Amino acid sequence: MDSTFVAALIAATVTAAGWIANHVLSARGDRRRRQAEARLTHVENQLEQLYGPLLFLVEEGRSAFHDFCDTLGRNYVFAAGRPLSGEERDLWLFWVDHEFMPRNEAIQNLLSSKTHLIVGDRMPESFMAFIEHYNSWRVTHLRWKEGGVPYSWHSKANWPRSFETEVIESYGRLKNLQIQLAGLVRGIEA
């Protein structure tokens, strides 16, 4: 065999191998970039459409509840064996109709319309506790408003503080993940 031919064959083989390796690595990088971009898009949707609005509503509700307690002059509304006075009840019902119930309804609407954005593979227990709190209160309050059926002026299930915690912590984890994925996407693109 001619040495020129062998040299050309070796050069062609090395070139082809280099091209194939470059193509494989480039395809792998493209696939990683697309996966990171898709994950980043999903995380951004979770933040924008569910956890951001939930965080706002939870924080706004917490602030409103503290404002109401300040109005009462104490840090609680209901205490065992201590019913609300007529004036306190009227004030409470005003806040319920104009502040607390509308916000709970907004939270329920978010959860029911954006379940695909909930972190994890199942509905968190704290979200289920919120639904129980909201539904029991909404129905008994409506029965009182529409039919005069007396009730205890609050939900049978207390406001689940674990719901607040879950929303706040999930929002924080998603923000951190968003930052990491954005850096990864930028790093891959560079």
C-alpha positions as CSV (number, residue, x, y, z in Angstrom):
1,M,0.0,0.0,0.0
2,D,1.1,3.5,-0.8
3,S,2.2,5.5,2.2
4,T,0.4,8.5,0.9
5,F,-2.9,6.5,0.7
6,V,-2.4,5.2,4.2
7,A,-1.7,8.7,5.5
8,A,-4.8,10.0,3.7
9,L,-6.9,7.1,5.1
10,I,-5.6,7.8,8.6
11,A,-6.3,11.5,8.3
12,A,-9.8,10.8,6.9
13,T,-10.5,8.4,9.8
14,V,-9.3,10.8,12.4
15,T,-11.4,13.6,10.8
16,A,-14.5,11.4,10.6
17,A,-14.0,10.3,14.2
18,G,-13.6,13.9,15.3
19,W,-16.7,14.9,13.4
20,I,-18.7,12.0,15.0
21,A,-17.4,12.8,18.5
22,N,-18.2,16.5,18.0
23,H,-21.7,15.7,16.7
24,V,-22.4,13.3,19.6
25,L,-21.2,15.8,22.2
26,S,-23.1,18.7,20.5
27,A,-26.3,16.6,20.4
28,R,-25.9,15.7,24.1
29,G,-25.3,19.3,25.0
30,D,-28.4,20.4,23.0
31,R,-30.5,17.7,24.7
32,R,-29.2,18.9,28.1
33,R,-29.9,22.5,27.2
34,R,-33.5,21.7,26.0
35,Q,-34.2,19.7,29.2
36,A,-32.9,22.5,31.4
37,E,-34.9,25.1,29.4
38,A,-38.1,22.9,29.7
39,R,-37.5,22.5,33.5
40,L,-36.8,26.2,33.9
41,T,-40.0,27.1,32.0
42,H,-42.0,24.7,34.2
43,V,-40.5,26.2,37.4
44,E,-41.2,29.7,36.1
45,N,-44.8,28.7,35.4
46,Q,-45.1,27.3,38.9
47,L,-43.8,30.6,40.4
48,E,-45.8,32.9,38.2
49,Q,-49.1,31.1,38.1
50,L,-49.4,29.3,41.4
51,Y,-46.8,29.8,44.2
52,G,-46.2,33.5,43.6
53,P,-49.9,34.4,43.8
54,L,-50.4,31.9,46.7
55,L,-47.5,33.5,48.6
56,F,-49.0,36.9,48.1
57,L,-52.5,35.8,49.3
58,V,-51.0,34.0,52.3
59,E,-48.9,37.0,53.3
60,E,-51.8,39.4,52.7
61,G,-54.1,37.2,54.8
62,R,-51.6,37.0,57.6
63,S,-51.4,40.8,57.6
64,A,-55.1,41.2,57.5
65,F,-55.6,38.8,60.4
66,H,-53.1,40.7,62.5
67,D,-54.8,44.0,61.6
68,F,-58.1,42.5,62.7
69,C,-56.6,41.2,66.0
70,D,-55.2,44.7,66.6
71,T,-58.7,46.1,66.0
72,L,-60.0,43.7,68.7
73,G,-57.1,44.6,71.0
74,R,-55.9,41.0,71.4
75,N,-54.0,38.4,69.5
76,Y,-56.8,35.9,69.0
77,V,-60.4,35.9,67.9
78,F,-62.0,32.9,69.5
79,A,-61.3,31.4,72.8
80,A,-62.9,28.4,74.5
81,G,-65.7,29.5,76.8
82,R,-65.5,33.2,75.6
83,P,-68.1,34.0,73.0
84,L,-67.8,37.1,70.9
85,S,-69.8,40.1,72.0
86,G,-72.4,41.4,69.6
87,E,-70.2,44.2,68.5
88,E,-67.2,41.8,68.1
89,R,-69.3,39.4,66.1
90,D,-70.6,42.1,63.7
91,L,-67.0,43.3,63.2
92,W,-65.8,39.7,62.6
93,L,-68.6,39.0,60.1
94,F,-67.7,42.2,58.2
95,W,-64.1,41.1,57.9
96,V,-65.2,37.6,57.0
97,D,-67.4,38.8,54.2
98,H,-65.0,41.5,52.9
99,E,-61.6,40.2,53.7
100,F,-61.1,36.5,54.8
101,M,-63.7,34.6,52.7
102,P,-62.9,36.4,49.4
103,R,-59.2,35.6,49.9
104,N,-59.9,32.0,50.8
105,E,-62.0,31.7,47.7
106,A,-59.1,33.1,45.6
107,I,-56.8,30.5,47.1
108,Q,-59.2,27.8,46.4
109,N,-59.6,28.9,42.8
110,L,-55.9,28.9,42.3
111,L,-55.5,25.4,43.8
112,S,-58.3,24.0,41.7
113,S,-57.2,25.6,38.5
114,K,-53.4,25.1,38.8
115,T,-53.1,21.6,40.3
116,H,-50.7,20.6,37.5
117,L,-48.2,23.2,38.9
118,I,-48.2,21.8,42.5
119,V,-44.8,20.7,43.6
120,G,-44.6,16.9,44.0
121,D,-46.6,14.0,42.7
122,R,-49.6,14.4,45.0
123,M,-51.6,17.1,46.7
124,P,-49.8,18.1,49.9
125,E,-51.6,17.3,53.2
126,S,-51.5,21.0,54.1
127,F,-53.4,21.9,50.9
128,M,-56.0,19.3,51.8
129,A,-56.3,20.9,55.2
130,F,-56.8,24.3,53.6
131,I,-59.6,22.8,51.4
132,E,-61.3,21.3,54.5
133,H,-61.0,24.6,56.3
134,Y,-62.4,26.6,53.4
135,N,-65.2,24.3,52.4
136,S,-66.6,23.7,56.0
137,W,-66.6,27.5,56.7
138,R,-68.0,28.5,53.3
139,V,-70.9,26.2,53.5
140,T,-71.9,26.9,57.1
141,H,-71.5,30.7,56.5
142,L,-73.7,30.5,53.4
143,R,-76.3,28.6,55.3
144,W,-76.3,31.3,58.0
145,K,-76.5,34.1,55.4
146,E,-79.1,32.6,53.2
147,G,-81.2,30.6,55.7
148,G,-80.4,32.1,59.1
149,V,-79.0,28.8,60.3
150,P,-76.8,29.7,63.4
151,Y,-73.2,28.5,63.6
152,S,-70.1,29.2,65.6
153,W,-68.9,32.0,63.2
154,H,-65.8,30.1,62.1
155,S,-64.7,27.0,60.3
156,K,-64.9,23.6,61.9
157,A,-61.3,23.1,60.9
158,N,-58.8,25.8,62.0
159,W,-56.7,27.7,59.5
160,P,-53.8,25.3,58.7
161,R,-50.6,27.0,59.6
162,S,-48.9,24.1,57.8
163,F,-50.4,25.5,54.6
164,E,-48.7,28.8,55.0
165,T,-45.4,27.1,55.8
166,E,-45.8,24.8,52.7
167,V,-46.5,27.7,50.4
168,I,-43.6,29.9,51.8
169,E,-41.1,27.0,51.7
170,S,-42.1,25.8,48.3
171,Y,-41.8,29.3,46.9
172,G,-38.3,29.6,48.3
173,R,-37.2,26.3,46.9
174,L,-38.6,27.1,43.5
175,K,-36.9,30.5,43.4
176,N,-33.6,28.8,44.3
177,L,-34.2,26.2,41.6
178,Q,-35.1,28.9,39.1
179,I,-31.8,30.7,39.8
180,Q,-29.8,27.4,39.4
181,L,-31.5,26.4,36.2
182,A,-31.2,29.9,34.7
183,G,-27.4,29.7,35.5
184,L,-27.2,26.2,33.9
185,V,-29.0,27.3,30.8
186,R,-26.8,30.4,30.5
187,G,-23.7,28.2,31.1
188,I,-24.8,25.7,28.4
189,E,-25.5,28.5,25.9
190,A,-22.1,30.2,26.5
